[in-house]
Every structure is written in C-alpha cells, then in structure tokens.
C-alpha cells in the first residue's frame, strides 16, 4: 500500500523540484554557450554594422560639405563669368561707338575732299570752257567785224583788243541783266 501513497495526486500549482533543477541546469549550460560563443560574434557583427553606418553617415556629411563648397565655387565662378561678359559687352559697345564715330569722321572728310575736288574740277572746266569760248567767240567776232568794217582784222594785236572790248561788253551786259532780275 505504500505504493498507493506515492501516487497521490499532486497539486498542479506546486512545481516539481527535480524538473526545475534540471531546467535551470540546462538553461545555464545554454546561456553559457551563447554568452561565450555566439554573443561575441553577434556583438562583433553589430559593431561592424554600427561602424559602417556611422562611417557612411560621416562620408555622406563630408560629401555634402564638399558638394556645398563646390556649389559655392561654381556660383562664384558663374558670377565672375557673368561680370566678365558684361564688361566685355560694355567694351565692345564702346569700341563700336568709337569705330562708328571714326568712320563717320572719315566719311565726312572724304565727302569734303570729293566735294572740294569736284568744285575745283568744275571751276577748271568752267575756266577752260570760258577760255575756249572766248577764243571761238573772238575768232567769230573778228571775222564778223572784218566783214562789217570791210578790212582785215587779222593782225593779232588788233584782234586781241577788239575781242577784249567785245567780251567786256558782253560781260557788262550780262552783269546788268543779272542785276535787273
């Protein structure tokens, strides 16, 4: 009957001490293996990841700072290039205005030279035409006067005096005609 006394029902709320001891012993062994073997490897991997992340963030920040400095340099160079282009444009406009003024002055000078040469040529042509006309008119007047007078006026001195008197009379008549207008 003793056998019956050992089999008495046990309270489910009370732990079975031999199982608790065995469970604690197994937990301690597993914990020890994890703590000595797996935990350092896991921590090593986590530290490497942390270092990579921190290094990546630092590299990204450095790259951002460098990019910002390159952007500032680019903006400065762009502003300088714009300023230089404006200066060159201004110089080109000034040079263009100077060239235009010089070309106008040169054109005016050439025009004045051409006009002066034209007046000189016209005056020379007028004098040559007047001289030629004077000789022709003188010769015709001498011939006509010779026919009217009935004597020959071929002698040069006489011819010159007659021509000069005739032409002076014509000039006086032309002057009087212009004055009456």
Secondary structure in CASP SS format (residue, H / E / C, confidence):
PFRMAT SS
TARGET T0000
AUTHOR 0000-0000-0000
METHOD secondary structure of the structure
MODEL  1
X C 1.00
X H 1.00
X H 1.00
X H 1.00
X H 1.00
X H 1.00
X C 1.00
X C 1.00
X C 1.00
X C 1.00
X C 1.00
X C 1.00
X C 1.00
X C 1.00
X C 1.00
X C 1.00
X H 1.00
X H 1.00
X H 1.00
X H 1.00
X H 1.00
X H 1.00
X H 1.00
X H 1.00
X H 1.00
X H 1.00
X H 1.00
X H 1.00
X H 1.00
X H 1.00
X H 1.00
X H 1.00
X H 1.00
X H 1.00
X H 1.00
X H 1.00
X H 1.00
X H 1.00
X H 1.00
X H 1.00
X H 1.00
X H 1.00
X H 1.00
X H 1.00
X H 1.00
X H 1.00
X H 1.00
X H 1.00
X H 1.00
X H 1.00
X H 1.00
X H 1.00
X H 1.00
X H 1.00
X H 1.00
X H 1.00
X H 1.00
X H 1.00
X H 1.00
X H 1.00
X H 1.00
X H 1.00
X H 1.00
X H 1.00
X H 1.00
X H 1.00
X H 1.00
X H 1.00
X H 1.00
X H 1.00
X H 1.00
X H 1.00
X H 1.00
X H 1.00
X H 1.00
X H 1.00
X H 1.00
X H 1.00
X H 1.00
X H 1.00
X H 1.00
X H 1.00
X H 1.00
X H 1.00
X H 1.00
X H 1.00
X H 1.00
X H 1.00
X H 1.00
X H 1.00
X H 1.00
X H 1.00
X H 1.00
X H 1.00
X H 1.00
X H 1.00
X H 1.00
X H 1.00
X H 1.00
X H 1.00
X H 1.00
X H 1.00
X H 1.00
X H 1.00
X H 1.00
X H 1.00
X H 1.00
X H 1.00
X H 1.00
X H 1.00
X H 1.00
X H 1.00
X H 1.00
X H 1.00
X H 1.00
X H 1.00
X H 1.00
X H 1.00
X H 1.00
X H 1.00
X H 1.00
X H 1.00
X H 1.00
X H 1.00
X H 1.00
X H 1.00
X H 1.00
X H 1.00
X H 1.00
X H 1.00
X H 1.00
X H 1.00
X H 1.00
X H 1.00
X H 1.00
X H 1.00
X H 1.00
X H 1.00
X H 1.00
X H 1.00
X H 1.00
X H 1.00
X H 1.00
X H 1.00
X H 1.00
X H 1.00
X H 1.00
X H 1.00
X H 1.00
X C 1.00
X C 1.00
X C 1.00
X C 1.00
X C 1.00
X C 1.00
X H 1.00
X H 1.00
X H 1.00
X H 1.00
X H 1.00
X H 1.00
X H 1.00
X H 1.00
X H 1.00
X H 1.00
X H 1.00
X H 1.00
X H 1.00
X H 1.00
X H 1.00
X H 1.00
X H 1.00
X H 1.00
X H 1.00
X H 1.00
X H 1.00
X H 1.00
X H 1.00
X H 1.00
X H 1.00
X C 1.00
END
